[in-house]
Amino acid sequence: MSSIVLSKGIRNNLLQLQNTAANIATTQSRLATGKKVNSALDNPANFFTSSSLNDRAGDLGDLLDGIGNAIQTINAANNGITSITNLVKSAQSTAKQAIQSAPTTGRLTGTGTSAATLTSSTSLTTSLGFTAGDTITVGDGTNTLTLTVGAAGSYAGVTGGGTATQTATVGSVQDILDAVNATTSGAANLKATAALTSDGKLQIGSVGSNAVSLQTNNTATNASVAALGFVGANGATALSATGTANATRNTLSAQFDQILTQIDQLAKDSGYNGKNLLSGDSIKVVFNEKTGTNQNSLSISGVDDSATGLGINRSKNSFQTDKNINDSLTELTNSLTTLRTQSSSLGSNLSVVQARQDFTKQTINTLKTGADNLVLADQNEEAANLLALQTRQQLSQTALSLANQADQGVLRLF
């Protein structure tokens, strides 16, 4: 082939035709792939920059899955809090219904005409004739509370809590009230309550159907139960009464406890994809592809929204005293405050995560657009280029043919 000699005109036209064919091939490739830079050979700077932008967009896209899971986990927890709040309100309604029912009957109420009208500050030694060291015993048939008379201000609480026998030192009527009422919680504690009536009489009430009793160790008239406003048969120093449990309160107490069980179960069922913010699980939401101190994230701590975690105890003494119910109502009110605080916190965290989700999507779009701008071809421009090149190719072929004819004209001279 090297022995073939082409004229200058033919060679120039052939070269133009070859260049046009190469350009057509390039343009057709761009139209087929949609890219003007298909490899590092086409444009190293644009190729590697585009690859870097696409890599980051891919990393952020992977993070979107975790962000989406976090949003659903928060939503599940928030739904759980809403439902638990409704259950707490239902428990409130049950407790309020119970307190409207008559409390346990079976009370020892002072009726003695010789006893002074009692007030909370009435001194046992100064006003009622007790002597330091005298004892007053309150019992419920199983548990006893022994009160030892002392000086005013000697009361320091009940000892022996949780056992069948408890003791305290008392100096005033208020001390008696505090001591008796302090022992009404717990299965092993005294099932009795104490109160002052509106006419100044001490009242000892039973809790449930137990028998409540009151007695002193001193047989002297002024130091017997009569001194507290009680009158026993033939001057006896001990009195007792058997209470009758209120069936309505028993039923409502059982309903109350069932609601608390449902709260526990609902809290356990408020998870998503293995994470439960209402059962103490915590989650970490990562917002960027970096590591170490450059990583942006949000940690959301879990809570315990079981009945116990919210500070709601099972009903005490089957709701047989108003104090038991009022204690539960206080716990329910406090738990509602806790739930509202938790709901507000979750809502705030959800807003942050959703904002970052939207931002991440926009960032991914920006990165992909920038990457495409570096390597993608303009289809309209490339189509126009192809048409122009095809026209040029046809013209080059015509020019080549004309040049060839000119060379052939020389042969006619011979």
Buried (B, 14 or more C-beta within 10 A) or exposed (E): EEEEEEEEBBEBBBEBBEBBEEBBEBBBBBBEEBBBBBEEEBBEEBBEBBBEBBEBBEBBBEBBEBBEBBBEBBEBBBBBBEBBBEBBEBBBBBBEBBBEBEBBBBBBBBEBEEBBEBEEEBBBBEBBBBEEEBBBBBBBBEBBBBBBBBBBEBBEEBEBEEEEEBBBBBBBBBBBBBBBBBBBBEEBBBBBBBBBEEEBBBBBBBBBBBBBBBBBBBEBEEBBBBBBBBBBEEEBBBBBBEBEBBEBBBBBBEBBBEBBEBBBEBBBEBBBEEBBBBBBBEBEBBBBBEEEEEEEEBEBEBBEBBBEBBEBBEBBBBBBBBBBBEBBBEBBEEBBEBBEEBBEBBEEBBEBBBEBBEEBBEBBEEBBEBBBEBBBBEEEEBBEBBEBBEEBBEBBBEBBEEBBEEEEEEEEEE
